[in-house]
Amino acid sequence: MYVGALTLDILLGDVRSLKQKRSVVRPLIAELQRRYPSIAVAETGHLDLHRRAEVGVAVVSASAGNCKEVLDACERMVAFRPEIELLSARHRLYNDEED
C-alpha cells in the first residue's frame, strides 16, 4: 500500500478578504474532488491570510506509480487555473514498509 501526499502553496489573485478567499478556494477543492473522487483534499494552511492558501491532497493506492500519476494530475489542474498562482508543490510518498 502507498500513500501519496501533495502540499500546494497558492497565491490568490485580487482577493481582499477571507470571504473572497473562500470563494476561490472552496470551488478549487470541490473541482479537485469532482475530477478525482479517490482523493482526500482540504485547505491545510495559511488560514488567516487572505491572499495565500495551502491545499493538501492525499491518495491511497496499491502502486507508487498510480499515486504519482494522480498527484501530478491534481498539481497540473491547480497550476493551470488563471485566478491563482502556484508557488510550490511538495510531493511525498509513503509505503507500508516504512516505519
N, C-alpha and C positions, 0 to 999 in steps of 0.2 A: 504494500500500500504506500502511496505517495501523497503528500500534502503540499500543494503549491501555494505560496503567498505572494501577493503583489501589493506594494505600497506606492500610491501615486500622490505626488506633491503637485498641487494645482494652483495656478494663479488665475483668479477670476477677472473678467473684463471690467466693464463700467458698473461696479457694484458698490453701493454707498451705505448699505445697512445689512444686518444679519437676516432680515426678512427677504431682501433681494438675493442674498447668498442662497437661502433655502430654495428660492425659485429657480436657481440654476443647478444646485447640487442634487436636489430631490429628483428632478427629471433625468439627470445623468445616471443616478443609481437605479432608477426604475428601468431605463433603457438597457443598462447592463444586465439586469435581472431578466428582462424580457428576452433579450437575444441569447443569453447563456443561462438557462434555468438551472443548470447544475452547480452554479457558483453561489457563494455567500458574499455579500458586499455591503459595506456600511461606511459612513463618514467616521473616521477614526482619530482625526487630529485637527489642530488649528480651529477649534470650535468657537473661540471667542474673537477670531479675526474675521473681518467681513470680506477681505479680498483674497484670502488663502483658504485652501481646503486640503485635507488629506483623506484619501479614499483607500480603504483596504479591501482586497479581493482575495478569496480563498477557494481552492478547488481540491477535491479528493479524487484520486484516480488509481487504477491498477498499474499505470505506466507513467514513467517520468516524462516521456515524450508527449503524452496527452496533456499532462499538467502544463508543460511549457507552451504547447500549442494554444490552449485556452487562455492562458495568461497573456501571451503575446497578442492574441486577438482582442482582448479587453484593453490592453495598452494602446493598440492601434486605434480602436474606436474612440477612446478618450483623446488621443493626440490629434485626431482629425476634426474635433469639434471646434468651430470657429470662435465661439464665445469664451473659450478658455485657453490657457497656455500650460502645457505640461512641463513643469520644471524638472522633475526627476521621476524615475520609476525604478523601484528596487524589487528584484525577483529573489525569492528564496524557495528552496525545495527541501523537504524533509521526507525521510522514509522510515519505516517501522524498524529498521535495523539500527538506527542511531539511538544513542542513549541521551 
